[in-house]
Amino acid sequence: MDACDVLIVGGGPAGSSCARALRLAGLQVMILDKASFPRDKVCAGWITPQVVEELQIDIRDYARGRVLQPITAFTAGLGQHAPRSVHYGSAVSYGIRRCEFDHYLLARSGAQLRLGETWKGMRQQDGRWLINDHISAALVIGAGGHFCPVARFLGAQLGKDERAIAAQEVEFEMNEDQAARCGVSAEQPELYFSEDLKGYGWCFRKGNFLNVGLGREGNHRLSEHVQAFWRRLQAQGKVPVDASAHFKGHAYLLYSYARRPVLADGVMIIGDAAGLAYTQSGEGIRPAIESGLLAAQVIVDAAGDYRRERLAGYEDKLLERFGPREGSALLKQIPTGVRLSLARHLMQTRWFTRRVLLDRWFLHTHQAALRI
Ligand SMILES: Cc1cc2nc3c(=O)[nH]c(=O)nc-3n(C[C@H](O)[C@H](O)[C@H](O)COP(=O)(O)OP(=O)(O)OC[C@H]3O[C@@H](n4cnc5c(N)ncnc54)[C@H](O)[C@@H]3O)c2cc1C
């Protein structure tokens, strides 16, 4: 029998960040993940400087033998309109590869690792949880991403009645010839919003790796949108014509639309499993990490008493950090057609692209790193 204070199901950014904070506070922590690491995760791999600060990552150390691509500018376009370039002059974000980033965070967490083992079930035994019939824990944290089994255990209707973002992505290393011909600058990711504003595609170069993807509300004709986007990038010389497009798909919830339970006696849910990705950009790594750190703080304060009422501060902290789940009531009163044409007009102005779309929605510069 294995025993720990806290068992975390899922070793992605949410799980490993929470584990590290709990370990630093002296708790016995175990991470269970069905994958063996390093493992890949469908993701563009873009992180903001606040993530680096929150996790106290020494970027020089991280960059040794790993991809860390500084981003100093963006190209942003809408439909067939001419895209705009916005230059910042210094690094405002970074590109990472999830197979490297997640492995680094997991190894650094200091938790005991049970990798390659799937969560199969859990039940109460002598006031503790017994997971997979061989791990005993006082508290279980669900950090298993969008399809987290612990979230399902708490009653989340995964995939049913949930307004999810469906996305497809491909990441590959270009050979020397492809890299020389690639028309995308590594410091300047490109974002292309669809005319109906239901999603966007990206083309993001990280050193010699190229990451191309597209995410939309719902999965109606997603593959068609992805293929059309890929062909357009090829025609523009941004993607090598001889590169093959083995896209992988994944879904996730945006904060405003997610309604999953995040708490029960002896159970907490963090990261994508709780539906926390920023509504406008889909950035999910930062909220996943922040929820892990907030959960850890509540757990430490609970001092071994993990009844729901002792953990309730977690819900308050999420609300305080991310705001109410509902979107603006005022905006909802404006008819969709008017909202769309206003948004299309704004997105073609330099001011809106820089100050609102990039600074506020994508870089979240108005919200400083979480300090705990
Ligand atoms: C196409 C795409 C592009 C994205 N691009 C970005 C981006 O550029 N920047 C950004 O900030 N966010 C991005 N996101 C969102 C981001 O990927 C997620 O928000 C983030 O990975 C959430 O982290 P997490 O730790 O909650 O979950 P995950 O990273 O999904 O980790 C969950 C872990 O749980 C494990 N697990 C799952 N089920 C079980 C089980 N039954 N038993 C045991 N283990 C299990 C998995 O193996 C996995 O390791 C993107 C998402 C998509 C789909």
Ligand as a Chemical Component Dictionary entry (heavy atoms), coordinates in Angstrom:
data_LIG
# 
_chem_comp.id                   LIG 
_chem_comp.type                 NON-POLYMER 
_chem_comp.pdbx_formal_charge   0 
_chem_comp.three_letter_code    LIG 
# 
loop_
_chem_comp_atom.comp_id 
_chem_comp_atom.atom_id 
_chem_comp_atom.alt_atom_id 
_chem_comp_atom.type_symbol 
_chem_comp_atom.charge 
_chem_comp_atom.model_Cartn_x 
_chem_comp_atom.model_Cartn_y 
_chem_comp_atom.model_Cartn_z 
_chem_comp_atom.pdbx_ordinal 
LIG C1  C1  C 0 -4.739 23.176 -29.415 1  
LIG C2  C2  C 0 -4.502 23.823 -28.071 2  
LIG C3  C3  C 0 -3.597 24.866 -27.986 3  
LIG C4  C4  C 0 -3.364 25.474 -26.732 4  
LIG N1  N1  N 0 -2.405 26.438 -26.667 5  
LIG C5  C5  C 0 -2.142 27.037 -25.479 6  
LIG C6  C6  C 0 -1.084 27.990 -25.348 7  
LIG O1  O1  O 0 -0.365 28.278 -26.300 8  
LIG N2  N2  N 0 -0.876 28.560 -24.120 9  
LIG C7  C7  C 0 -1.643 28.240 -23.041 10 
LIG O2  O2  O 0 -1.439 28.821 -21.957 11 
LIG N3  N3  N 0 -2.627 27.309 -23.127 12 
LIG C8  C8  C 0 -2.878 26.679 -24.294 13 
LIG N4  N4  N 0 -3.822 25.695 -24.378 14 
LIG C9  C9  C 0 -4.511 25.267 -23.135 15 
LIG C10 C10 C 0 -3.533 24.410 -22.292 16 
LIG O3  O3  O 0 -3.000 23.376 -23.083 17 
LIG C11 C11 C 0 -4.271 23.810 -21.082 18 
LIG O4  O4  O 0 -5.041 24.808 -20.474 19 
LIG C12 C12 C 0 -3.276 23.242 -20.056 20 
LIG O5  O5  O 0 -2.574 22.151 -20.592 21 
LIG C13 C13 C 0 -4.018 22.801 -18.787 22 
LIG O6  O6  O 0 -3.113 22.175 -17.911 23 
LIG P1  P1  P 0 -3.608 21.050 -16.890 24 
LIG O7  O7  O 0 -2.436 20.729 -16.040 25 
LIG O8  O8  O 0 -4.868 21.463 -16.264 26 
LIG O9  O9  O 0 -4.000 19.785 -17.799 27 
LIG P2  P2  P 0 -3.119 18.925 -18.827 28 
LIG O10 O10 O 0 -1.959 19.684 -19.292 29 
LIG O11 O11 O 0 -4.107 18.447 -19.838 30 
LIG O12 O12 O 0 -2.606 17.693 -17.960 31 
LIG C14 C14 C 0 -3.485 16.692 -17.539 32 
LIG C15 C15 C 0 -2.689 15.436 -17.209 33 
LIG O13 O13 O 0 -3.598 14.473 -16.649 34 
LIG C16 C16 C 0 -3.296 13.187 -17.132 35 
LIG N5  N5  N 0 -4.517 12.359 -17.078 36 
LIG C17 C17 C 0 -5.648 12.529 -17.773 37 
LIG N6  N6  N 0 -6.534 11.550 -17.501 38 
LIG C18 C18 C 0 -5.935 10.756 -16.588 39 
LIG C19 C19 C 0 -6.347 9.562  -15.925 40 
LIG N7  N7  N 0 -7.545 8.993  -16.159 41 
LIG N8  N8  N 0 -5.490 8.985  -15.047 42 
LIG C20 C20 C 0 -4.265 9.538  -14.823 43 
LIG N9  N9  N 0 -3.822 10.652 -15.446 44 
LIG C21 C21 C 0 -4.643 11.258 -16.300 45 
LIG C22 C22 C 0 -2.813 13.438 -18.558 46 
LIG O14 O14 O 0 -1.974 12.386 -19.016 47 
LIG C23 C23 C 0 -2.055 14.769 -18.425 48 
LIG O15 O15 O 0 -0.674 14.580 -18.213 49 
LIG C24 C24 C 0 -4.072 25.057 -25.591 50 
LIG C25 C25 C 0 -5.000 24.004 -25.691 51 
LIG C26 C26 C 0 -5.221 23.386 -26.921 52 
LIG C27 C27 C 0 -6.210 22.256 -27.020 53 
# 
loop_
_chem_comp_bond.comp_id 
_chem_comp_bond.atom_id_1 
_chem_comp_bond.atom_id_2 
_chem_comp_bond.value_order 
_chem_comp_bond.pdbx_ordinal 
LIG C1  C2  SING 1  
LIG C2  C3  SING 2  
LIG C2  C26 DOUB 3  
LIG C3  C4  DOUB 4  
LIG C4  N1  SING 5  
LIG C4  C24 SING 6  
LIG N1  C5  DOUB 7  
LIG C5  C6  SING 8  
LIG C5  C8  SING 9  
LIG C6  O1  DOUB 10 
LIG C6  N2  SING 11 
LIG N2  C7  SING 12 
LIG C7  O2  DOUB 13 
LIG C7  N3  SING 14 
LIG N3  C8  DOUB 15 
LIG C8  N4  SING 16 
LIG N4  C9  SING 17 
LIG N4  C24 SING 18 
LIG C9  C10 SING 19 
LIG C10 O3  SING 20 
LIG C10 C11 SING 21 
LIG C11 O4  SING 22 
LIG C11 C12 SING 23 
LIG C12 O5  SING 24 
LIG C12 C13 SING 25 
LIG C13 O6  SING 26 
LIG O6  P1  SING 27 
LIG P1  O7  DOUB 28 
LIG P1  O8  SING 29 
LIG P1  O9  SING 30 
LIG O9  P2  SING 31 
LIG P2  O10 DOUB 32 
LIG P2  O11 SING 33 
LIG P2  O12 SING 34 
LIG O12 C14 SING 35 
LIG C14 C15 SING 36 
LIG C15 O13 SING 37 
LIG C15 C23 SING 38 
LIG O13 C16 SING 39 
LIG C16 N5  SING 40 
LIG C16 C22 SING 41 
LIG N5  C17 SING 42 
LIG N5  C21 SING 43 
LIG C17 N6  DOUB 44 
LIG N6  C18 SING 45 
LIG C18 C19 SING 46 
LIG C18 C21 DOUB 47 
LIG C19 N7  SING 48 
LIG C19 N8  DOUB 49 
LIG N8  C20 SING 50 
LIG C20 N9  DOUB 51 
LIG N9  C21 SING 52 
LIG C22 O14 SING 53 
LIG C22 C23 SING 54 
LIG C23 O15 SING 55 
LIG C24 C25 DOUB 56 
LIG C25 C26 SING 57 
LIG C26 C27 SING 58 
# 
